[in-house]
Amino acid sequence: MHTEQEVTYCYGILPQSTSPFLRCDVETDLEQLCFVLLGVWGVAIPGLIMRMIGDIDTTPNIKVEKELLQSISDAAVTSDAWIITNGYKEESISELVGEVMYNCRMNNSHINFSAIAVGKWGSIHNCHKLDE
């Protein structure tokens, strides 16, 4: 509603994964978002919230990347963390978080941490298809 001045009912499951998505206004009430995350989607209450945001130009070297992957994984797994990114695949940090999620889920499907991408709607590839 914030940019278009109209209510949107855009939510569902991403076609390329089993991940739910929700398009909401930047001024959406926090209690409503918590209700969706915890009540509707059943996301576990986190023991830790990590905000992982970088930029497109920052790419860690291989040694730092491996250490970062292991550290993110260890922290997330032991604390049922929420890892919040901007979700941009072109950004190395978001890509690393995606890799951590994939590797952890492949090794143990009972891992209970969540990656949450918070980004601008217009920056999402093929966002118009999600409106349908």
N, C-alpha and C positions, 0 to 999 in steps of 0.2 A: 504494500500500500504506500510505502514511503516515497517511491520514485514515480509510480504510475497513478497514484491517487485512486486505486481501485483494489478491492479485496481479491486475493488469489487463493485458490483451493488446490495448489500444486503440491502434491505429496505422493509418496508411494514407495516402490522398490526400484532401485536402479537396475536397468535392463542387463547390464554387464556383470552384475554381482547380486548378492542377496542382501545388500545394504539398504536400509530405508533412507529416504531423504525427505526434507521438508523445506519449502520455500517460505520464508517469513520476513516480516518487516524488521528493520534494525531496532525499532522501538517496541517490539513484542515483549509483553510482560514476562519476566523471568520465571514466575510461578507457572505460567502456561507452558513455557519451554521445558521446565522440569517435569511437569505432568506428562508431556509427550515422551521425553527421554526415559523417565523412570516408570511411569504408569502404563503408557501405550506400548512403547517399544521394549520395555523390560530390561533396560540397560542397568547394570549393577551400580550401586552407589560407590563412587570411587574412594580409594584410600589415598589417592594422590592425583592431582591434576597437573599435567605438564603442558606448557604452551611451547610448541616447537615451530618457530617461524624464522626464516632466513631470507635470502634474496636469490634471484636468478644467477647473479654473477659469482656467488660464493659456492665453490665446490671444494670440499675437504679432500686432502690427499688420501691415498689408499690406506695408510696406517691409521690416520685419524678417523677415517670413515669406519674402519673395522672396530676400533675402540668405541666410537660413538654408537654404532649399531648394537654392540654388546651391552653398553651402559644403558641405553634406552630400553633394550629388551629386559635386562635384569631388574631395572626399576619398575617397569610396567608389570611384569609378571608377579613380582613379590608384593605389589600393592594394589592390584586390581585397578590400575590407573586409567584415566581418560587422557589421551594424548590429543591435544587440539592443534590443528594445522590450518593453513589457508587452503589446502587441497590442490594447489597448483602443481601439476606434474612436472612443469619446467623447473621447479624449485628443488634443489638438491635435498633439503630437509624433509619436505613432504614426501619425496620419493624414498628417502631412507626410512621414514616412518611406515610407509606402505610395505617396504621390504621386511621390516621388523614384524609387522602384522602377519604377513604371508609366511615367513619362516617359523614364527611361533605357532601359528595355527597348523602348519604342516607337521610340526614335531609333536604337538599336543593340542587336540581339538577342544580340550576342556579349559584352555587358557581363558581367563575372564578379564580382559582389558579391552578398551574401546578406543578406536581412532575416530575423531570427530573433525570433519573439515568444515570450516566456516569461511565462505568466500563470497565474492560478488556474483550475483546471478548471471550477469552478462559475460563473465569470464569462464563460465562452464561450457565446455564443448558440447554443441548440439542441445543447448538448454531449451530451445523451442520444441524439441521432441518430447521433453519431459512435461511440458504444458499440456500435451495431449493425453 
